[in-house]
Amino acid sequence: MIVASIIIGILILIFFIIWFTTVTIILDYSHQQDDDHFKIKLQVWKIIRYTIEVPVVKIDKDEPHLIYKTKNTDGDHDTNKITPHEISDRLSDYKELLQHVFGLNMVFRKFFKTIKVKQLEWHSVIGVKDAALTGVLTGTAWAFKGGIVGLLSKYMKLMVYPEISIHPSFQIPLSQTKIKCMFKIRIGNAILAGIKILKFWRGGKGSFKTKPLSTVSEDENNHSI
C-alpha cells in the first residue's frame, strides 16, 4: 500500500511538472535575394534543444510548379517539385480539414492568448530600379509589418517592444529580410487546447489526398539557441 501511494505520488508530481513546463519556440527566417532559410528551434528547461529545418517553397520560373528543398541524410539539399495537380489536392485537403473541424475559433483564440512573445525582430532591405516605386514599396512594407505586429499583440501576449526596421535601397535592387521570433508556451495549455480540439472534431479524420511537405530534424544538444 505504501509503495502504491509513493508511485501514485511520483506520477502526480511528474504530471504537474510536465503541465507547468514551458517550451520555448524560436522561429528564424532569413531571405536574401534567392537564398532562403527557415528554422524552428525548440527548447525545454534550457537543456533539451531540437531544430527543425522547414523547406522553403518557391515558384518555378520555367514550369507551373512550386519548388522546395529538403536536407538529406548526407547533409546536402534535395530539390523537390509540387505539380499543379498536387496543389489542387492540397487545397482539397484544407477544405476537408475545415469541414471536419467545428467551433475551433474560440479554442484557438483562448490558446493563443496564453502564448507569450518574448522576442520579435524583423529587419528588411527593399529596393528596385525605380526610386519612386522603392518608396511606395517601403511604405507598404511598413504598413504590412505594423498589421502583423497588431495581430500578434491582439491575439497573443506581446512581452517585448518589437524591433522592426525597413531600409530602402535606391541604388541597387535588393530583397532581404531577417525575422526572429521567440514564443513561450506552457505544455499544459497546449494539452488543454488539444483536448478541446478533439472534443470539437467531427466526422473522423477525413480523407486526405496528400502528405505534409518533408522536413528534416536534427538534435542540437551541444549548441545553444
C-alpha positions, -999 to 999 in steps of 0.1 A, spaced: 0 0 0 28 24 9 47 15 -24 15 21 -44 10 55 -27 46 65 -35 42 55 -71 9 75 -74 26 105 -57 55 103 -81 32 101 -112 12 131 -99 44 151 -94 56 142 -129 22 152 -143 24 186 -127 60 191 -137 50 184 -174 18 205 -171 37 236 -159 68 231 -181 73 259 -206 85 252 -242 105 280 -259 99 281 -297 122 303 -318 114 310 -355 144 320 -375 138 330 -411 162 348 -435 157 358 -471 184 373 -493 176 375 -530 171 338 -540 186 324 -508 161 314 -481 165 297 -448 137 288 -422 144 270 -390 122 263 -359 141 257 -327 125 241 -296 140 243 -261 128 229 -228 145 238 -195 175 252 -214 187 216 -217 167 199 -244 172 215 -278 158 205 -311 159 221 -345 135 216 -375 146 228 -409 115 238 -428 115 236 -466 111 270 -483 87 270 -512 94 289 -544 78 292 -578 95 276 -608 104 302 -634 101 277 -663 72 255 -653 40 260 -633 55 241 -603 63 250 -567 98 242 -557 110 233 -521 143 220 -508 149 194 -481 181 182 -464 190 146 -470 209 122 -447 243 134 -462 236 170 -452 230 181 -488 198 197 -501 174 178 -525 152 199 -547 115 188 -549 86 200 -570 49 202 -565 28 199 -596 -5 219 -602 -23 186 -596 -7 182 -562 -15 218 -554 -52 211 -562 -52 180 -540 -37 201 -511 -64 227 -514 -89 199 -513 -73 186 -481 -76 220 -465 -113 221 -474 -117 186 -460 -100 197 -428 -122 227 -424 -153 206 -429 -142 182 -401 -135 209 -375 -163 228 -359 -162 255 -332 -125 258 -330 -123 296 -334 -127 303 -296 -104 273 -287 -76 288 -308 -82 323 -296 -80 313 -259 -49 292 -266 -31 320 -284 -38 343 -255 -17 321 -233 13 323 -257 40 348 -247 60 366 -273 95 372 -258 113 384 -289 103 399 -322 129 412 -346 121 419 -382 146 437 -404 143 442 -442 160 459 -471 139 467 -502 149 482 -534 140 482 -571 154 502 -601 128 529 -598 134 551 -567 97 563 -566 85 527 -566 110 518 -539 95 545 -517 60 531 -523 71 496 -515 88 507 -484 57 524 -472 36 493 -480 61 471 -461 58 494 -430 20 491 -431 22 453 -436 46 449 -407 25 471 -385 -5 450 -392 13 418 -383 25 433 -350 -10 445 -343 -24 410 -348 3 395 -325 -4 420 -298 -42 414 -301 -42 376 -301 -10 368 -280 8 383 -250 35 406 -265 60 409 -237 87 430 -256 88 460 -278 92 448 -314 125 456 -332 114 465 -367 133 482 -395 129 487 -433 158 503 -452 151 514 -488 178 506 -513 176 534 -540 209 525 -557 208 487 -561 177 463 -564 176 443 -532 153 420 -514 165 410 -479 145 400 -448 155 387 -414 129 375 -389 135 361 -354 106 354 -330 106 337 -296 74 323 -282 69 306 -248 41 281 -245 31 261 -214 27 224 -222 -5 222 -200 -22 249 -221 -12 231 -253 -26 198 -239 -58 215 -229 -62 230 -264 -56 196 -279 -83 180 -258 -108 207 -268 -98 202 -305 -106 165 -301 -139 174 -285 -150 196 -314 -136 172 -341 -165 159 -363 -166 131 -388 -134 113 -381 -100 121 -397 -113 128 -431 -100 115 -464 -68 134 -473 -51 131 -507 -16 144 -499 11 141 -472 28 170 -455 60 185 -470 91 167 -458 112 183 -431 144 173 -415 151 175 -378 184 175 -360 194 173 -323 213 203 -311 220 194 -276 256 206 -279 246 240 -293 230 269 -277 200 287 -292 
